[in-house]
Amino acid sequence: MKKKSSILIIFFFILFLLLPQIGKLFNIKGEGKNLENRTLASFPEINRNSLFSASFGKKMNEYIWDHFPLRSILLKMDHWIDYHVFRDSPVPEKVILGKKEWLFLSNPIDNLVGKNAEKIDLFKFVFSNTLKAQKKSNIRIIILPSPSKASIYPEFLPEQYKDKHLQEHNIFEKSLNKISSKNKSLLLLWETFRKRKKQLLTKRSSNRIEKRTRYLFQPRDRHFHWETSLLQSKKVIDTIAPGKWKKDMFSSYFSGYKFKESELAKGFLKIRLMEPYKEIYLKEMFKAFNFKIEFKTFSDSKHKYFVFRSDISNKFTPLKKKLVVIHDSFFEQSKFFIAPFFTRSTFLHWRFFKNSKLFMKIVRDADILVIQSVEGRWHLRLFKLNKILKSLKRSRIS
């Protein structure tokens, strides 16, 4: 009997090890890559040395679980139970489940705000360089920390995060407020957003866009939605060219929402999270604004950057200025509201900075330079920002 049991155990163990290969044979896939946005573990190399290596078992275990047949279905079931039954985040290391089913990315809550607060002296030093850089280069510089979801809606954070987040954020915000009182290049939007937040919650406007919007961030989105991007864009234009922005300039281009699965859904493993789907607006907006868009590529990279050219006769009467914006994903939608106000506007993502020669050539050619990042990530941008400012202080390429 013991012998039969041992044989059965060995048989099922071998069958378990072969499950990924059996899955391949019948075209049943684990689909881990699609769900988790990562490279799946590969089958470990088998030779005399590897078999007796302590890491072989670990690698084999990772391979089996990554390629387990029907793995995607089992993962979805597991995460559905976590979320709907236990009211918990299936991936707490990535996504925090807040109050009233609000979702927040874990990293900005756990780490990024605190790192900003720690580096406030460096912020003061770097931002003070903007005045010298403007004087030397004759480029108008605006530094824009876009507000984060957690700093505008901390009331929806779980209690164990709320107090710590608010304490660290307040250090950061108060310090930047002091800097901005001396440095007009620093454009802060927290109070603007909070005022707007109260308006949205306390009154219903006749504007059909506002009727549809109760929050500056939707509870399950990661980024601004279109109306919030519009608010950010208005503040930038009001700062650069007061009086240029007219009420309801863009409202006619919003014909309703279509949705796609949110980027945040990747971290939350396919539970339906929605954000506005922007592409439906662009065709009509391009036509209305009379501007052409060029997609240019850095010489040593496949990455493209945007260059908009506006017709001087369009109804926005663009400024005869060259605008350059260095930005992250919290400015992706705002660029479509900002571009019509300039004859030429170029939008460079921070990730292009490693292509520093061409990057700096584009920056030095600007009349107006906007440097934007969502507030939580500024500590990661300071080194790059300081290099940009130093370069502008040295010389300007004509």
N, C-alpha and C positions, 0 to 999 in steps of 0.2 A: 504493500500500500504506500509506504513511504517512498519507494522507488518510483511508483506511478506519479505521485504528487510532485516529486522532484523533476520528473520529465515534463509534466504539465507546466510547472513554473518556468523551466528553461524554455519550453516551446513558446509560452506567452511573452516571455522576456524578449526572445529573438523576434517574435511577431511585432512587438512594440517598437523595437529598433528598426524594423523594416517598413513600418507604417508610412514614412515619407515617400519611400520608393514605390510602395503599393499605390499611394495617392497619385504619384506621377503616372503610373501605369494606366490608371482609370481616369486620369485628368481631373483629379480632385485636389484643389490647391489650398494652401494655408492662407494666402492673400494677406500676410502680415504687412508687407510693404505698403499696400494700398491703405491699410487702416492706420498704420503707425508712422508712416512717412520716414522710414529708415531702411537701411540695407539689411536684408535677412542674413542670418548666419550661414556660412557655406559648410559643406561636408568636410570634416577634418581629414588631413592627410594621414594615410595609414602606412606606416613602416615600422621597423623594429624599434626605433627610438621613440616614436610617438606613442606607440601602444603602451609603453611603460612610463610615459610621462604623466605627471600629476595633472596636467592641464587637459589631457585627452578626454577624460570623462566629462569635464565641464563643457568643452567644445561640442562633444557629441550631444549632450543634454540640450545646449542652445540650438543645435541644428534640428533635433527632433521636435522641439516645441515650436520652432519657427516654421516648420514645414508639415506640421501635424494636419492630416486631412480634416476638412470641415472646421479648421481652426477659426476662420473668420466668423462663422455662425456661433461657435462656442464663446468667442470673445464678446460678440454683440449681446448674447444672452447674459453673460456674466456682468457686463457693464449696465445692461438694462435693469437687472436685478439690483445692483448697487444703487443706481439712480432712482428708480421708481419704487422700490420696496424699502430700501434702507435709507433713502434720502441722503446719499453720500456721493462724493465725487469718485468716479471709477478710477481716475488718475490724479490723485491729490498732489503729486509732484509736478503736475502740469497745470491743472485747473482747480480753482477753489470754488466750491458751491456756496454762494452767499445767501443772504436772507431773501425770501420771496422768489427763489429760483434764479437770482442773478448769478452770473458767472464772471470770474476774474482769473486772469492768468496768474499763476503762482509766483513766477520769478519777480515781477515788479513789486508784488506785495511783500515777499520774503526778503529781497535783497536790494533792489535797485534804488529805492527811495532812501534807504539807510546809507548807501554808498554816496549818494548826492550830498546828504547832510554832512557826512564825514569830510567831504572835499570842498567845503564852502570857501575856504581860504584860497584854494586854487581857482574857484569860480571868480572870486573878486579880482584876482590877478589877471586872469584871461580876459574877462569882460572889460577891465580897464584899458586893455590894449586896443579895443575897438576904436576909441577916440583917436589914438595915435595912428592907427591904420587908415582911418577915414581921411585924416588930415594929409597923410603922406600920399595916398593913392588917389584922392579925390573921388572915391567911390562911397556912396551912401550905404551904410551897413545897418541892417536890422536883424537882431538876434531874437528868435521866437521860440520859447519853450511851450509847446502845445500841451494843454492840460490832459491829464490821464483820467481814465474812468474812475479809479479809486479815489482820487483827490476831489472829484466833483460829486460823487455819490458814495461817500464813506459810510453812510447810514445802512447800506446794504452789505457791508463787509461782515463776516462772522466776528463775533465778539472777541475771539482770541487774537484777531489780527487788527481790529479797528483802532484800539488805543495806541498801539505801537506805531501803526502806519500814520495816524494823525500827528503824533508827537514828532516823528521824523520829517513828515511833509511840512509841518508848520515851521520847523527850523529852516528848511530849504526855501519856502515861500517868503518868510519874513526877511531872510537875508537877501534874496533877489529883489524884494521891494525896496530895500535900502540902496542896493546898487542902482536900480532903475531911477531912483530920485536924482542921482548924479549922472547917469548915463542914459540919455534918451534913445540910444540905439536898442535898448532892451525892452521889448514889447511883451508885457505880461497880460494874460487873458483870464486868470482865475476869477477875478471879480466880475468881469463881463459874463463869463459862463454861469456863475452862480446867480447873478441877477436874472439872466435869461431862464435859468432853471426854475426860479420862483415864478416867473411870468407864465411859463408853460404849465405849471402845476396849479396856478390859481385862477387863470382866466382862459376862456376859449376865444381865439381870434377868428375874424371872418375869413382870414387867409386860409385857403384849403390845405396848404402844406402844414401850417401850424395845428390845424384841427387833428391831423393825423399823427402829430408828434407830441408825446408827453415827456420825453426824456432827450437829453443831449447825447446820451449813449443809449442804445437799446439794451435791455437786460442781458441778452445772450450774444451780443456782438463784442468784438474786440476793439474796433475802430470807431471813429466818428461815422455818422451816416451823412447823407447829402446836406440836410439842413444845418447840421453842426459845422460841416466844412464851409458852408456858405457864411456862417457867423464868423469863423476864423478869417475867411477871405475878406470880408467887409472891414474888419479891424486893420488888416494889412493895408488895404487900399486907402482907408481913412487916414492912416498914418503917413503913407507916401504922398497921396494926392487928395487932401481934404476937399469934400464937396463933389468928388467925381462919382461916388457911389450913390445911386438913386434908389429909393424904396421900391421893392418888388421888381427889380431889374431882371431877375432870373426866374420868377415864379411861373411864368408861362411855359417854361421848358420842362416842368415836372408834370407829366401826364398820369402818374401813378407808379406804384412800385411793382417791380418783378423781383424775385428773390433767387439767390443761389445758396448753396450750403456755405455757411460761414467758415472762415479759416480756423476759427476756434474749434469747429467740429472735429478737425484732425486730432486735436489734443483730447477731445472728449469722446473719440471713437464712435463716430457715426450716429450719435444722438442728434436729432434734427435741430440745428441752430442756424438762424437765418440772418443775413445782412443784405443791404440793398445791392442790387445787381446794376452796376453803373453803365455798362455798354449801351443799353437801350437809349440813353440820352445823347450820346456823343455825336451821332450823325446829324441830328437836328441842331445841336448846339454849334457844330462847325459851320453849318449852313447859315445859321442866324448871325454868327459872329464874324463871318467873312475872314476866317484865318486858315492858313495852311499849316499842316504839321509835318515836320521832318523827323525821321528816326535816324539818328547818327550813332556811329559805333566807335568806341575807343580803338586806337590802332592795335593794341595788344590784348584785346578782349572781345568776346562775343556780346557783351552787355551793351544795350542801346540806351541812349539818353534822348530826351525830348527837346525839340526846338520848335516853337510856335512863331509864325509870322502873321501879324494882323494887318488887314487892309486899312490904310489910314482913313478911308472914307466910311468905315463901319459906324454904327450908331453910338458906339462907345467912345468915338474920337480918341484913339489910343495916344498915349504920351509918346513922344519921339525919344524914347529911352530904351536902353538895352537892360533887361532884367535878367539876373541869374539867381536861381533858388537852389540851395543845397538842402536836401530834405530826406525824411524817412516816410514810411507808409501812412503817417497821419497827415500828410500833405497831398496824397495821391489825387484826391477828388478836388481839393482846393485849387490845384493848378488850372483846372478848366474854367474856374471863375476869375482867376487872376490874369490869365493870358490875354483876354480881349482888351485889357487896359494899356497894353504896351505894343509897340511896333515889332519888337522881337523879345521873346522870353525863352530862356533855356533852363531846364530842370534836371539837376544832377543828384542822383542818390548818393548817400554817404559811402556806399560800398565801392563807388568808382574812385574814391580818394587814392587808392593804391596806384592808379594810373596818374601819378601826381603831375607829370610834365604837362600833358594835355589838359588835365583838370584845372591846373593853376592858370594856364593860358586863357581858358574860357572864363575863369573867375576874374582875372585882371582886366578883361575886356568889358566888364559890366559897368553900367552907370549906377545901378542899384543892385545890392547884394542882400538877399534874405537868407539867413542861416537858421533852419528850423530843425527841431527834434522833439519828440514826445518827452515830457519832463523826466520820466524815469530813466532814460538812457543818456542823459547829459554827461554823466561821469565817464561814459565810454567815448564821448565825442570831444572831450576837452583837449586831448593831445592833438587831434587833427585840427580842431578849431584854432589852437595856438599857432600851429604851423601855417595855417592859412593867413592869419593875421600878421605873422612875422614876414611872410612872403610879400604881403601887400605893403608893409612898411618899407621894404627894401627898394622896390621899384615897380613900375607899371609898364607892361608891354603895350606899345601904341598900335 
